[in-house]
Amino acid sequence: MKMPLAPDARPRLPRGVRLRQDPRRGWLLLAPETVFEANGSAAEILKLCDGGLTFAEMVDVLATRHGGDRARITGEAGGLLTALRDRRLLDL
Amino acid sequence: MSDIAPPLGLLAELTHRCPLGCPYCSNPQSLTPKAAELDTQAWCRVLSEAADLGVVHIHLSGGEPAARSDLVTLVAHCTRLGLYSNLITSAVGLTVARVSQLSEAGLEHVQLSVQAADAVRADAIAGYDGAFARKREIAAHVVAAGLPLTVNVVLHRANLDQVEGLITLAVEMGARRVELAHAQYYGWALLNRPLLQADAGAARDAIAAAEALRERFAGIIAVDHVLPDYHATYPKACMGGWGRRTLNITPSGKALPCHAAETLPGLEFWSVADHSLSDIWHHSPAFNAFRGTSWMEEPCRSCPRQEVDFGGCRCQAMAIAGRPQATDPVCRYSPDRPKVDQALAREVGGDSGEYHFRR
């Protein structure tokens, strides 16, 4: 059972998980013994994961920056971040 | 050859020296002596060339990489280059002070091997008294230093019943991830296959346990599970495809498309002493031998899975079918699949002889 992300959670990438812009491949999320390609919107979400913002604030920032529906952004960002949390690649 | 994508990862086999004697060791049956190992300067050059080539992950491995006195220097070099450094260690040979130095040098992740869920079994498999206790002590310091920890376990007949205990142990050790990898039979492990091979029922039970526990432990620890390929229907995509994602550098500097590639006859391996890494990746005969799909024979040649598993493992094709270009004999469509089934039938009910310990 996947728990959704609480609005006041403060997502941050832990040590050993980092976003890197690769000259050949675009944004990559480097993690223990794996690499994820972070497409445009995933990279925008992950760049905000430094523990400074709550999840609700992240959604506000993304909605303001890119326009779009708050519910859709909540669903998309929430899906990415809970998947990372469940694999211990994101701390809250 | 400019359409060859750059490698993501490089496995740096810093040394073949290792204090443990694990029977499933996948290093070659003949090891490189210390005197033939690349020196610090050569490794730093290889790491710099790797970064230029597009590598992002460096896996510092062995043998036991802690046997190298320059380990901290090599990690610091990775950090300067922006390379993600991963230490693959048995923990035996590491000290608390060294863990702190590695952390300060910018090490990003530690993968620590554990042989079983309890000390008696673990030390018996490693052939080293006290190894289990030492691993727990070092793991505690890795976690205290703030480094993310993965516990790696090779599963085989003597520990296959411990899947839940192993995951629980990894949680207790503070790991964020546990990798359960069923033994694969290359190098030294091939000598011990009759004692390592598990029967299909035990393998199925272990697989089911791991899959169920992955769900239950979501958010607590990530459970990665490498399936036992003798019991599989299709082969693994070995190395994610030959010359496609990663390369290995042996202790003496030979560049290999995979760990066991030297068991394949007729391949020409280039050394980092003679060629740049870019030259090796793009032009060396060994890397081009099984790249892509044009080398494939039937049944791979017309198979819709050819870019899913890339024909499986070349070294397994050699070891079992006797020809490196054959379809991996694990595949249900391979004409050599009966040889895998015969080996299983012969070995799984086998007696409990003595391991050939790696010494």
Interface residues (C-beta under 8 A of the other chain):
Chain A: K2 M3 P14 R15 G16 V17 R18 R20 D22 R24 R25 L28 L30 P32 E33 V35 R85 D86 R87 R88 L89
Chain B: P6 L8 G9 G54 V56 H57 H59 G82 Y84 N86 E108 H109 Q111 G146 L147 P148 T150 R176 R177 E179 A218 G219 I220 I221 A222
